[in-house]
Amino acid sequence: YRQWAMNTSNPFFRPSLRPAEDATQHRYIHVVGSKVFIDDRAADDTWNCLFLGMHGDTACWGIDVPTGEDPAYGADYDLRSLYGMVSEAEWAMAGRAVQLVEWARTHRFCGRCGTETRMADNDRAFKCPSCALLSFPRLAPAIITLVTRGEGDDEQALLARGAQFPVPMFSCLAGFVEAGENLEQAVVREVEEEVGLAVESVQYVGSQPWPFPHSIMLGFRARWVSGDIVCDPAEIAEAHWYSRDDLPMIPPGISIARRLIDDWVFRRY
């Protein structure tokens, strides 16, 4: 990605409210609809600009490009296309830009009284000057689970194809966390709802920001206890048990689903 020339001595992107005092460079992620264009120029200084955080000694900004406008070279990449072309930290920063710009677009007015909002002084939030309601960036937690059964070389993993997937790609079961339940309860409920199976031994593995449009994916393993596969047709087109040496088409590396599957295939835990 030729237009990305950042100091990557520090590989981590650090979200924050304000630039560091020792920031020596600035980088701008222009958000055009849901696509991005990255440059070292702020472009039109009348456009809404949000500070994202620091990447090494570079201060990173997200810019909301108005409808019908476009920076000089065009926004050619959405987040899925950008993945693999830049580092994980850089992709996380681009995802944060898309999420925060969309948040700013949809929270210009108070959801309680309709007054025009203002950015809060000490929080990443919009504050209503009339009723003081704070609106923080939306983040929807979702669980994703690899269910297994059996032991050793005979162990199998449950993979499913979503009802909305036009291609025959199989992945782990996933769903949003409901109000009033913890993550482990969400895993058990989603598996039962989507394929009719009972599971136990729910084990957290890792997480991934998932800006499509504003989720964080929380990865789990779980063990099959009982039941036969009965798919919810609204969610799952088909689901089957697979051995390590007989896998169907699985997701690419952009998804935590691939990490869960690869970890199981290569017996990393």
C-alpha positions as CSV (number, residue, x, y, z in Angstrom):
1,Y,0.0,0.0,0.0
2,R,2.3,2.7,-1.3
3,Q,0.7,5.7,0.4
4,W,1.4,4.3,3.9
5,A,4.8,5.5,5.1
6,M,4.7,5.5,8.9
7,N,7.3,5.1,11.6
8,T,6.7,1.5,12.8
9,S,9.4,1.3,15.4
10,N,6.6,0.9,17.9
11,P,4.3,-1.8,16.4
12,F,1.3,-1.0,18.6
13,F,-1.5,1.5,17.9
14,R,-2.5,3.3,21.2
15,P,-6.0,4.8,21.2
16,S,-6.1,8.0,23.1
17,L,-8.0,11.3,23.4
18,R,-5.2,13.7,22.5
19,P,-1.9,13.6,20.6
20,A,1.2,13.0,22.5
21,E,3.4,16.1,23.2
22,D,6.3,14.5,21.3
23,A,4.3,13.6,18.2
24,T,6.6,14.3,15.2
25,Q,4.3,13.1,12.4
26,H,0.6,13.2,11.5
27,R,-1.3,10.7,9.4
28,Y,-4.9,11.1,8.2
29,I,-7.4,8.4,7.4
30,H,-10.0,9.8,5.1
31,V,-13.3,7.9,5.4
32,V,-15.3,8.1,2.2
33,G,-18.5,6.3,2.9
34,S,-17.0,3.1,4.3
35,K,-13.8,3.2,2.3
36,V,-10.5,4.7,3.3
37,F,-7.8,6.9,1.8
38,I,-4.6,7.4,3.8
39,D,-2.4,10.4,3.4
40,D,-0.1,12.8,5.3
41,R,-2.4,15.8,4.3
42,A,-5.5,16.8,6.1
43,A,-7.2,17.8,2.9
44,D,-10.1,20.2,3.5
45,D,-9.8,21.7,6.9
46,T,-13.6,22.3,7.1
47,W,-14.2,18.5,7.3
48,N,-14.8,16.9,10.6
49,C,-11.5,15.5,12.0
50,L,-11.3,13.1,15.0
51,F,-8.1,12.2,16.8
52,L,-7.7,8.4,16.9
53,G,-4.5,7.7,18.8
54,M,-0.7,7.3,18.5
55,H,1.2,4.9,16.3
56,G,4.8,5.2,17.4
57,D,5.5,8.9,17.3
58,T,2.8,9.5,14.7
59,A,-0.5,11.1,15.6
60,C,-3.4,9.5,13.7
61,W,-6.6,11.2,12.6
62,G,-9.9,10.1,11.1
63,I,-11.5,12.5,8.6
64,D,-15.2,12.4,7.6
65,V,-15.2,13.1,3.9
66,P,-18.7,14.6,3.0
67,T,-20.9,12.8,0.6
68,G,-19.9,13.7,-3.0
69,E,-16.4,14.7,-2.0
70,D,-13.2,12.6,-2.4
71,P,-9.5,13.2,-1.7
72,A,-7.3,13.6,-4.7
73,Y,-6.5,10.0,-5.5
74,G,-9.7,8.3,-4.6
75,A,-10.7,5.9,-1.8
76,D,-10.0,2.5,-3.4
77,Y,-9.9,0.3,-0.4
78,D,-12.5,-0.9,2.1
79,L,-11.3,-2.5,5.3
80,R,-11.5,-6.0,4.0
81,S,-9.4,-5.2,1.0
82,L,-6.9,-3.3,3.1
83,Y,-6.3,-6.3,5.4
84,G,-3.0,-8.0,4.5
85,M,-1.7,-4.9,2.8
86,V,-0.7,-3.2,6.0
87,S,0.3,-4.2,9.5
88,E,-2.1,-5.3,12.2
89,A,-1.7,-2.0,14.0
90,E,-2.3,0.0,10.9
91,W,-5.4,-2.0,10.0
92,A,-6.7,-1.5,13.6
93,M,-6.2,2.2,13.2
94,A,-8.1,2.3,9.9
95,G,-10.9,0.3,11.5
96,R,-11.0,2.7,14.4
97,A,-11.3,5.6,11.9
98,V,-14.2,4.0,10.1
99,Q,-16.0,3.3,13.4
100,L,-15.5,6.7,15.0
101,V,-16.4,8.6,11.9
102,E,-19.6,6.6,11.6
103,W,-20.3,7.2,15.3
104,A,-19.8,11.0,14.8
105,R,-22.1,10.9,11.7
106,T,-25.0,9.3,13.7
107,H,-24.7,11.2,17.0
108,R,-24.9,14.8,16.0
109,F,-28.1,15.2,18.0
110,C,-29.1,14.0,21.5
111,G,-31.1,10.8,21.4
112,R,-33.1,11.9,24.5
113,C,-34.0,15.5,23.8
114,G,-32.9,16.2,20.2
115,T,-30.4,19.0,21.1
116,E,-27.2,19.3,18.9
117,T,-24.4,17.5,20.8
118,R,-20.8,18.6,21.5
119,M,-17.7,16.6,22.1
120,A,-17.1,16.0,25.8
121,D,-13.9,17.5,27.3
122,N,-12.5,14.4,29.1
123,D,-14.2,11.5,27.5
124,R,-14.5,9.9,24.0
125,A,-18.2,10.9,24.0
126,F,-20.7,13.3,22.6
127,K,-22.4,15.3,25.4
128,C,-25.8,17.0,25.2
129,P,-25.5,20.6,26.5
130,S,-29.2,20.5,27.4
131,C,-29.8,17.3,29.4
132,A,-26.1,16.1,29.8
133,L,-26.7,12.7,28.1
134,L,-23.3,11.1,27.2
135,S,-23.2,9.0,24.0
136,F,-20.1,6.9,23.7
137,P,-18.9,5.1,20.6
138,R,-21.0,2.0,20.0
139,L,-19.2,-1.4,20.5
140,A,-21.3,-4.6,20.1
141,P,-19.6,-7.7,21.7
142,A,-20.1,-10.9,19.8
143,I,-18.9,-14.4,20.6
144,I,-17.5,-16.8,18.1
145,T,-17.0,-20.4,19.1
146,L,-15.3,-23.5,17.8
147,V,-17.2,-26.6,19.1
148,T,-15.3,-29.9,19.2
149,R,-16.1,-33.5,20.1
150,G,-14.0,-36.6,20.4
151,E,-10.4,-37.0,21.5
152,G,-6.9,-37.2,19.9
153,D,-6.8,-38.0,16.2
154,D,-10.5,-38.7,16.2
155,E,-11.4,-35.3,17.4
156,Q,-13.8,-33.3,15.1
157,A,-14.8,-29.7,14.8
158,L,-18.2,-28.3,14.0
159,L,-18.2,-25.8,11.1
160,A,-21.2,-24.2,9.6
161,R,-22.2,-22.2,6.5
162,G,-24.3,-19.1,7.2
163,A,-27.6,-18.8,5.5
164,Q,-26.6,-15.5,4.0
165,F,-23.3,-16.7,2.6
166,P,-23.4,-17.1,-1.2
167,V,-20.1,-19.0,-1.3
168,P,-19.6,-22.5,0.2
169,M,-17.4,-21.3,3.1
170,F,-17.7,-22.9,6.5
171,S,-16.8,-21.1,9.8
172,C,-17.4,-21.2,13.5
173,L,-20.7,-20.3,15.1
174,A,-21.1,-16.7,16.2
175,G,-23.7,-14.3,17.6
176,F,-24.1,-11.1,19.6
177,V,-24.2,-11.1,23.4
178,E,-27.6,-10.4,24.8
179,A,-28.4,-7.9,27.6
180,G,-28.2,-9.7,31.0
181,E,-26.0,-12.6,30.0
182,N,-22.3,-13.2,30.4
183,L,-20.0,-14.3,27.6
184,E,-20.1,-18.0,28.5
185,Q,-23.9,-18.0,28.6
186,A,-23.9,-16.4,25.2
187,V,-21.8,-19.2,23.8
188,V,-24.1,-21.9,25.2
189,R,-27.2,-20.1,24.0
190,E,-25.9,-19.3,20.5
191,V,-24.8,-22.9,19.8
192,E,-28.2,-24.3,21.0
193,E,-30.1,-21.8,19.0
194,E,-28.2,-22.2,15.8
195,V,-27.5,-25.9,15.6
196,G,-29.4,-27.5,18.5
197,L,-26.4,-28.8,20.4
198,A,-25.6,-28.6,24.1
199,V,-22.0,-27.7,25.0
200,E,-19.8,-27.3,28.1
201,S,-16.2,-26.5,29.1
202,V,-16.4,-23.0,27.5
203,Q,-12.9,-21.7,27.2
204,Y,-11.9,-18.1,26.2
205,V,-9.2,-18.0,23.6
206,G,-8.7,-14.4,22.4
207,S,-10.4,-11.4,20.8
208,Q,-10.3,-9.3,17.7
209,P,-11.7,-5.8,16.9
210,W,-14.2,-6.3,14.1
211,P,-15.2,-3.0,12.6
212,F,-18.0,-4.4,10.4
213,P,-19.5,-2.1,11.5
214,H,-18.8,-1.8,15.2
215,S,-18.1,-5.2,16.9
216,I,-15.5,-6.9,19.0
217,M,-15.2,-10.6,18.4
218,L,-14.6,-12.8,21.5
219,G,-13.2,-16.2,20.6
220,F,-14.0,-19.4,22.5
221,R,-13.7,-23.2,22.4
222,A,-16.4,-25.4,23.7
223,R,-17.0,-29.2,24.0
224,W,-20.0,-31.0,22.6
225,V,-22.2,-32.6,25.3
226,S,-25.3,-33.9,23.6
227,G,-27.7,-33.5,20.7
228,D,-27.8,-33.9,16.9
229,I,-27.3,-31.0,14.5
230,V,-30.6,-29.2,13.8
231,C,-29.9,-26.0,11.9
232,D,-31.9,-22.8,12.4
233,P,-32.7,-22.1,8.7
234,A,-32.8,-18.4,9.3
235,E,-29.2,-18.4,10.4
236,I,-27.4,-21.6,9.2
237,A,-27.6,-23.2,5.8
238,E,-25.7,-26.3,6.8
239,A,-23.4,-27.6,9.5
240,H,-21.2,-30.7,9.8
241,W,-18.5,-32.3,11.9
242,Y,-15.1,-32.2,10.2
243,S,-11.7,-33.9,11.0
244,R,-8.4,-32.1,10.7
245,D,-7.5,-33.7,7.4
246,D,-10.9,-33.2,5.7
247,L,-11.8,-29.5,6.1
248,P,-14.1,-27.6,3.8
249,M,-13.3,-24.0,2.6
250,I,-12.7,-22.0,5.7
251,P,-12.4,-18.2,6.3
252,P,-9.2,-16.2,5.3
253,G,-6.8,-14.8,7.9
254,I,-8.7,-11.6,8.4
255,S,-11.1,-13.4,10.8
256,I,-10.5,-14.7,14.3
257,A,-12.5,-17.7,13.1
258,R,-9.4,-18.7,11.1
259,R,-7.2,-18.5,14.2
260,L,-9.6,-20.7,16.1
261,I,-9.6,-23.3,13.4
262,D,-5.8,-23.1,12.7
263,D,-5.1,-23.4,16.5
264,W,-7.2,-26.6,16.6
265,V,-5.8,-28.1,13.4
266,F,-2.2,-27.5,14.6
267,R,-3.0,-28.5,18.2
268,R,-1.8,-25.3,19.6
269,Y,-3.9,-25.7,22.8
